[in-house]
């Protein structure tokens, strides 16, 4: 198994290697889509806009949890891939153990702080009486399960970094499958409503986390996990944080951006909040597919960059862009032709269907842009380019997105607000593409100079 992973990263033809890594990642993301939509789907069957709105305004909180896990999942994973490319197994063991241990400790602290700050968060998003009551119950149990949620997300990223995309997919299947089974049980059979959805979410994550831990315990991973490998070295933390913090900031800014957008939407009505939430969840379908492709290439880009196999790295980037754009063509057509039908799947309320359709009609413009943007962003992270990755992370959901929300909402009301995301994606993708182009141009120059020196000698 271990030799096969190295074959994929080192010598397998690039198109095959990408598909070998990306297909399990795409399937994992499809599972994530189901997981992400499960609560909205089952709560929507209650046909209660207040409970749907409660789940919607809780999205920034869940995004923030993913952001914290991303520091050590994505940051640790990026460094782990590069260390494997350099054949530095001792440092790889330390990186894995340090990432898991620190993520676990951090999750406990964040869970406690988050629970204490729930009332403050609800005031920030402008949650009304009934929506606020439901949201408080949902958030409490999600935060109580922070250690489970954060560790599962961290472990899945670290497994993908060593090329174990299939195993990462299986864990997500287990977690999502359990969530789909438990959601109707807790929501309808036990009559817990939105609270039951939160409990089911945490338990589903717990099942996925246990699978990943057992995978390491049974010594099936390329890099073994043992706390005896922890050295708590600043040099290790530095490499993790250089990529992890920019990746995390992208999620933090997404959380802040979502909080602002829900706050602005709440000025119109609870139906606008619920509609924005449902449409945003539906839009995770194309976004998660593109994330799946980009996650699939992360280990390959990081490994080839660490091994200085730049030709293979560039071919990986080109091929993955073509694959991602191919998917975007199909998804753009689906969202352009059937926006109303996609909303109806989740709720029958006529006002939410009408408003949600407006949101999806705006978001459709972002699909091909996001297809390219995800590849460029992941490439910067995989190569360990901390500053460009940081700038892109701050731009997509912060520097570009937040001003766009505020300006377009002021000028065009709710219809303007929903076009802020496509505009921000366009600007950020242009920026990240420029960074990748400059880096590759410099690599080409380095290769040419090195080749000339060899000829001279």
Residue pairs with C-beta under 8 A, 6 or more apart in sequence:
1 220
2 222
5 162
5 163
5 164
5 222
6 163
6 222
8 17
8 20
8 21
8 163
8 300
9 17
9 84
9 85
9 163
9 299
9 300
9 303
9 304
10 303
10 307
10 309
12 20
14 300
14 312
14 315
14 316
14 319
15 319
17 300
17 316
18 296
18 297
18 300
18 316
18 319
18 320
18 323
20 165
21 163
21 165
21 296
21 297
21 299
21 300
22 165
22 292
22 293
22 295
22 296
22 297
22 320
22 323
23 165
23 296
24 165
24 166
24 168
24 169
24 296
25 160
25 165
25 168
25 169
25 292
25 293
25 295
25 296
26 289
26 292
26 293
26 296
27 169
27 292
28 156
28 165
28 168
28 169
28 172
28 173
28 292
28 295
29 288
29 289
29 291
29 292
29 295
30 288
30 289
30 292
31 169
31 172
31 173
31 175
31 176
32 172
32 176
32 284
32 288
33 284
33 285
33 288
33 289
34 176
34 180
35 172
35 175
35 176
35 179
35 204
36 281
36 284
36 288
37 281
37 282
37 284
37 346
38 176
38 179
38 180
38 183
38 197
38 200
38 201
39 55
39 183
39 197
39 198
39 200
39 201
40 52
40 55
40 56
40 277
40 278
40 281
40 346
41 345
41 346
42 183
42 184
42 187
42 188
42 197
43 51
43 52
43 55
43 187
43 193
43 194
43 197
44 52
44 278
44 346
44 347
45 188
46 187
46 193
47 347
47 348
47 349
49 270
49 271
49 274
49 347
49 349
49 351
49 352
50 130
50 131
50 134
50 270
51 134
51 193
51 194
52 274
52 277
52 278
52 347
52 352
53 127
53 131
53 134
53 135
53 270
53 273
53 274
53 277
54 127
54 131
54 132
54 133
54 134
54 135
54 138
54 194
55 135
55 138
55 194
55 197
55 277
56 262
56 273
56 274
56 276
56 277
56 278
56 280
56 281
57 122
57 125
57 127
57 131
57 135
57 262
57 273
57 277
58 135
58 138
58 139
58 142
59 258
59 262
59 277
59 280
59 281
60 121
60 125
60 254
60 255
60 256
60 258
60 259
60 262
61 114
61 121
61 139
61 142
61 143
61 255
62 142
62 149
63 251
63 254
63 255
63 258
64 114
64 251
64 252
64 255
65 110
65 142
65 146
65 149
65 150
65 153
66 153
66 251
67 248
67 249
67 250
67 251
67 252
67 254
67 255
68 103
68 106
68 107
68 110
68 150
68 248
69 103
69 107
69 149
69 150
69 151
69 153
69 154
69 157
70 153
70 157
70 244
70 247
70 248
70 250
70 251
71 103
71 106
71 240
71 241
71 244
71 245
71 247
71 248
72 99
72 100
72 102
72 103
72 106
72 154
72 240
72 244
73 99
73 103
73 153
73 154
73 155
73 156
73 157
73 158
73 244
74 157
74 243
74 244
74 247
74 248
74 381
75 99
75 239
75 240
75 241
75 242
75 243
75 244
75 245
75 247
75 248
76 95
76 96
76 98
76 99
76 154
76 157
76 158
76 161
76 240
76 244
77 99
77 157
77 158
77 160
77 161
77 298
77 299
78 161
78 243
78 244
78 298
78 302
78 381
78 382
78 384
79 95
79 236
79 239
79 240
79 243
79 384
80 92
80 95
80 96
80 99
80 158
80 161
80 162
80 223
81 161
81 162
81 298
81 299
81 301
81 302
81 303
81 306
81 382
82 302
82 303
82 305
82 306
82 384
83 89
83 91
83 92
83 95
83 306
84 92
84 162
84 222
84 223
84 303
84 306
85 302
85 303
85 304
85 305
85 306
85 307
86 306
86 307
89 223
91 236
92 223
93 223
93 224
93 226
93 229
94 229
94 230
94 231
94 233
94 236
95 236
95 239
95 240
96 158
96 223
96 224
96 225
96 229
97 225
97 226
97 227
97 228
97 229
97 230
98 230
98 231
98 232
98 233
98 236
98 237
98 240
99 154
99 158
99 240
100 151
100 154
100 155
100 158
100 225
101 227
101 230
102 237
103 150
103 151
103 154
104 147
104 150
104 151
106 150
107 146
107 147
107 149
107 150
107 151
108 146
108 147
110 146
110 150
111 143
111 144
111 145
111 146
111 147
114 139
114 143
114 146
115 140
115 143
115 144
118 136
118 139
118 140
118 143
119 136
121 139
121 259
122 132
122 135
122 136
124 259
124 263
125 259
125 262
125 263
125 266
126 262
126 263
126 266
126 267
127 135
127 266
128 266
128 270
131 270
131 273
134 193
134 194
135 194
137 194
137 195
137 198
138 194
138 195
138 197
138 198
139 198
140 198
141 195
141 198
141 199
141 201
141 202
142 149
142 198
142 201
142 202
144 202
145 201
145 202
145 205
145 206
148 202
148 205
148 206
148 209
149 202
149 205
151 209
152 171
152 175
152 205
152 206
152 208
152 209
152 212
155 171
155 209
155 212
155 213
155 216
156 168
156 171
156 172
156 208
156 212
157 295
159 165
159 167
159 168
159 171
159 212
159 215
159 221
160 168
160 295
160 296
160 298
160 299
161 298
161 299
161 302
162 221
162 222
162 223
162 299
163 222
163 299
163 303
164 215
164 221
164 222
165 295
165 296
165 299
167 212
167 215
167 220
170 211
171 208
171 209
171 211
171 212
171 215
172 208
174 207
174 208
174 211
175 204
175 205
175 206
175 207
175 208
175 209
175 211
176 204
176 208
177 204
178 200
178 203
178 204
178 207
178 208
179 200
179 201
179 203
179 204
179 205
180 204
182 199
182 200
182 203
182 204
183 196
183 197
183 200
183 201
185 196
185 200
186 192
186 195
186 196
186 197
186 199
186 200
187 193
187 194
187 196
187 197
187 200
190 196
192 199
215 221
216 224
216 225
217 225
239 384
242 384
242 386
243 381
243 384
243 386
243 389
245 390
246 381
246 386
246 389
246 390
246 392
246 393
246 394
247 381
247 389
247 393
248 393
249 390
249 393
249 394
249 398
250 377
250 392
250 393
250 394
250 396
250 397
251 397
253 393
253 394
253 396
253 397
253 398
253 401
253 402
254 396
254 397
256 397
256 398
256 402
257 397
257 398
257 401
257 402
257 405
258 280
260 402
260 405
260 406
261 276
261 405
261 417
261 420
262 273
262 276
262 277
264 405
264 406
264 409
264 417
265 272
265 273
265 275
265 276
265 414
265 417
266 272
266 273
268 413
268 414
271 349
271 351
271 352
271 355
272 355
272 414
274 347
274 349
274 352
275 343
275 351
275 352
275 354
275 355
275 356
275 358
275 359
276 355
276 356
276 359
276 418
278 343
278 346
278 347
278 352
278 356
279 343
279 356
279 359
279 360
279 363
280 359
281 346
282 342
282 343
282 345
282 346
282 356
282 360
283 335
283 360
283 363
285 331
286 327
286 328
286 331
286 335
286 367
286 370
286 371
287 370
287 374
289 327
289 331
290 324
290 327
290 328
290 370
290 371
290 373
290 374
290 375
291 374
293 320
293 323
293 324
293 327
293 374
293 375
294 320
294 324
294 374
294 375
294 377
294 378
295 378
296 320
297 316
297 317
297 320
297 375
297 378
297 379
297 382
298 378
298 381
298 382
299 382
300 313
300 316
301 313
301 316
301 317
301 378
301 379
301 382
301 383
302 382
302 383
302 384
304 310
304 312
304 313
304 316
305 313
305 382
305 383
305 384
310 443
310 447
314 440
314 443
317 375
317 379
317 436
317 440
320 375
321 372
321 375
324 371
324 372
324 374
324 375
325 368
325 371
325 372
327 371
328 367
328 368
328 370
328 371
329 368
331 367
332 364
332 367
332 368
335 342
335 360
335 363
335 364
335 367
336 361
336 364
339 356
339 357
339 360
339 361
339 364
340 353
340 357
342 360
343 352
343 353
343 356
343 357
343 360
344 353
347 353
355 414
358 414
358 415
358 418
359 418
362 415
362 418
362 419
362 421
362 422
363 418
363 421
363 422
365 419
365 422
366 421
366 422
366 425
366 426
369 422
369 425
369 426
369 429
370 425
370 429
372 429
372 433
373 396
373 425
373 428
373 429
373 432
376 392
376 429
376 432
376 433
376 435
376 436
377 389
377 392
377 393
377 396
377 432
379 436
380 388
380 389
380 392
380 432
380 435
380 436
380 439
381 389
383 439
385 435
385 439
388 432
388 435
388 439
391 431
391 435
392 428
392 431
392 432
392 435
395 424
395 427
395 428
395 431
396 424
396 425
396 428
397 424
400 423
400 424
400 427
400 428
401 420
401 421
401 424
404 420
404 421
404 423
404 424
405 417
405 420
407 416
408 416
408 417
408 419
408 420
408 423
409 416
409 417
409 420
410 416
412 419
